[in-house]
């Protein structure tokens, strides 16, 4: 398939070009720092951010898309069907 934008740098404002399933884990980082997280089934999302610090996102609805640079999704998370976008 042809991609007319293949030779251009992709900035953080560009759409994601890769994705991976997220399994919450307190010890291990995500396979790559994401540019956003998609939450299929809402609830509490607890993450460690790229530049440090942990934060909780409470009462996320199903289908939420958070434009955050997270390195971990922690096990205190109750949300599920999470996808990391990069």
For each residue, the residues with C-beta under 8 A, 3 or more apart:
1:
2:
3: 6
4:
5: 8
6: 3
7:
8: 5
9:
10: 14 17
11: 14
12: 35
13:
14: 10 11 17
15:
16: 19 35 36 85 86
17: 10 14 86
18: 32 85 86
19: 16 83 84 85 86
20: 30 31 32 83 84 86
21: 82 83 84
22: 30 37 73 82 83 84
23: 73
24: 73 74 75 76 77 82
25: 28 72 73 74 75
26: 72 74 75
27:
28: 25 72
29: 71 72
30: 20 22 33 34 70 71 72 73 84
31: 20 84
32: 18 20 84 86
33: 30 50 69 70 71 86
34: 30 37 68 69 70 84 85 86
35: 12 16 67 69 85 86
36: 16 65 66 67 68 84 85
37: 22 34 45 47 65 66 68 70 73 82 83 84 85
38: 63 64 65 82 83 85
39: 42 43 45 60 62 63 64 65 66 79 80 81 82
40: 62 63 80 81 82 83
41: 62 79 80 81
42: 39 59 60 61 62 63 64 79
43: 39 59 60 77 78 79 80
44: 56 57 58 59 60 76 77 78 79
45: 37 39 56 57 60 66 73 77 79 82
46: 54 55 56 57 73 74 76 77
47: 37 54 55 57 68 70 72 73 74 77
48: 52 53 54 70 71 72 74
49: 52 53 54 55 68 69 70 71
50: 33 69 70 71
51: 69
52: 48 49
53: 48 49
54: 46 47 48 49 74
55: 46 47 49
56: 44 45 46 76
57: 44 45 46 47 60 66
58: 44
59: 42 43 44
60: 39 42 43 44 45 57 64 66 79
61: 42 64
62: 39 40 41 42
63: 38 39 40 42
64: 38 39 42 60 61 79
65: 36 37 38 39
66: 36 37 39 45 57 60
67: 35 36
68: 34 36 37 47 49
69: 33 34 35 49 50 51
70: 30 33 34 37 47 48 49 50 73 84
71: 29 30 33 48 49 50
72: 25 26 28 29 30 47 48
73: 22 23 24 25 30 37 45 46 47 70 77 82
74: 24 25 26 46 47 48 54 77
75: 24 25 26
76: 24 44 46 56
77: 24 43 44 45 46 47 73 74 80 82
78: 43 44
79: 39 41 42 43 44 45 60 64 82
80: 39 40 41 43 77
81: 39 40 41
82: 21 22 24 37 38 39 40 45 73 77 79
83: 19 20 21 22 37 38 40
84: 19 20 21 22 30 31 32 34 36 37 70
85: 16 18 19 34 35 36 37 38
86: 16 17 18 19 20 32 33 34 35
